[in-house]
Amino acid sequence: MSAEPEAAIENLYLEQRTFPPPSEFAAQANAADASIYQRAEADWQGWWAEQAGHLRWMRGWDTVLEWTPPHARWFVGGQLNVADNCLDRHIEAGHGDQVAFHWEGEPGDTRSLTYAQLRDEVGRCANALQQLGVGKGDRVNIYLPMIPELPVAMLACARIGAIHSVVFAGFSSRALVDRIEDADARTLITADGAFRKGQTVPLKDNADAAMQQTSRIGACLVVQRTGEDVTMRDGRDHWYHELVGGQSTDCPPQAMDAEDPLYILYTSGTTGKPKGIVHTTGGYLTHVTATTRLVFDVKPDTDVYWCAADIGWVTGHSYIVYGPLANRVTSLLYEGAPDHPAPDRLWEMVARHRATILYTAPTAIRAFMKHGPELPAKHDLSSLRLLGTVGEPINPEAWTWYHQHVGAGRCPIVDTWWQTETGGIMITPLPGLTHAKPGSAMRAFPGIKAVVVDEQGQPVERGQGGYLTIQRPWPGMLRTIWGDDQRYRDTYWSRFGPDVYFAGDGAKLDEDGDIWLLGRVDDVMTVAGHRISTTEVESALVDHPKVAEAAVTGRQDPTTTEAIAAFVILRAGYEPSDELAAELREHVAAEIGKLARPANVLFTPDLPKTRSGKIMRRLLKDLAEGRELGDVTTLANADIVESIKQHTTAGG
Ligand code: WTA
């Protein structure tokens, strides 16, 4: 029984509160008329077509949607260019001098780029890529820190119709090799190094290690960021400032078909092999442009918007680069850690730039909570008018803290549910219209049909839980998994039928019909807002010469949502030790990236398995969380559970 009835009651109280949109906010909101939901429902294709009409098309579309489940084609016959929509269109309308990005490096150096300057940079970079032989449909791998050259490189690809594949700069060379190989990328854009928490990360060295393992990269552009020594290979490696700096700024945007791919972004699935999620041009841009305008309520002339994510993840693609630029927003772009050099770096930046909109992850909010409300209170955050969260369920305590201590009770909070696969926001309050409930993402964005279903695929009643599905195509949806359409069908469209998208998340409908996300129902962990599959970490562990077998599970963690617990069986002749645990943790960090480093390594003589040999992760989770074990009679090797309990030596 809970020893803290008061806390439990407080939780209940928190979860039942609702927050209507503040009237001042509602009066000026971009989405201010509640009939938007009915309108979109009455003619959802017409609604999306209306959204697409906010963009500049070089050729109008013939058909809004062709839907041959599970394959969708949006705005068929239409042509446009994403970079043209994000840059040229605004410049031609007289906004060339408006700042697109106020960039700040971790050491404190700054650079502001107007829309006109950004277009010039993009034009130069695009011409350099063309000089390197990059053309329409070619894949360009981008492995850069959060510096202006990152959005520039993405937009340069978009301008000439090349497909970018951005790899988060925190990933290891191994992860880079896999992604280069899978996408068959021939060009790599990287930097000498990156700043992170006052240290430098040797990106070019990582890239060199990757290029030793794969021979695909014929040309590598290197941005000089940290100034550290790097090896440049003649004929293959080029300094960005030399090659790009010397180009003409003039590079006309290519007319792209609405369904031409814009990018590939890799995300973890339930197997060790990451999935290359493919997004296309017209539908994707329509979706992110509409959601940026209606969910973040952006006012291009006055807002200073800050999505404090990394462009290496989909949040940055959609809501740092494409959505905000297509809406002519002025954004902040920050290179480093939110708590460097001091834990109030983020608040200090909000105050100094007079940021009006802040979008971040629950894990970051919980990290800030640990330092207490004094830190945000030290800074003038009165410019903020809207707050957002993404990446994982936000617990009511964190929601309330964000609302009170960051938003001073004045700012609506949009808890936005979506995925790499969905391209843009799917479930969210509209800040001027929808009530908010701490912990609930509330309801589907207009035009989206989200249904919580039971095992049989039947919609659940209010008050019930089940699986989240999307039961209608939407413009930003992934089109396939790069090179593996069968996996696309199997992963998303087989559980409940070929026209029902299975998101992989559990969800609950409350008595009002609002949606509460309950986390993943597959073997994907959520660690500090990032998806990591158990299999990925297991493969990295068994790759170590001293490891015979490994099983990985997420266990609840108050800050990062889940922490990784690894159960390891050693090969004969090796003994468990703290040193070995540390070695294995570092091994995983080197193989995948620091994000994937297990919090605990538990050595064990055996693993609990079902008769069919499947590892019982539920049991491991119970063990890792120190819970009492459930019924273990279905175990082929039931006796080992006891022995695991007795022999497990926790390291790390
Ligand atoms: C989780 C990030 C609860 C969910 C944009 C989803 C959320 C996965 C929320 C996608 C939210 C994202 N509430 N859970 N507001 N937003 N998730 O692909 O489990 O990195 O399936 O995309 O994050 O993660 P991804």
Residues whose N, C-alpha, C, O or C-beta is under 5 A from the ligand:
A	BS01	WTA	T389 V390 G391 E392 P393 D415 T416 W417 W418 Q419 T420 E421 A441 A503 D505 L517 G519 R520 G529 R531
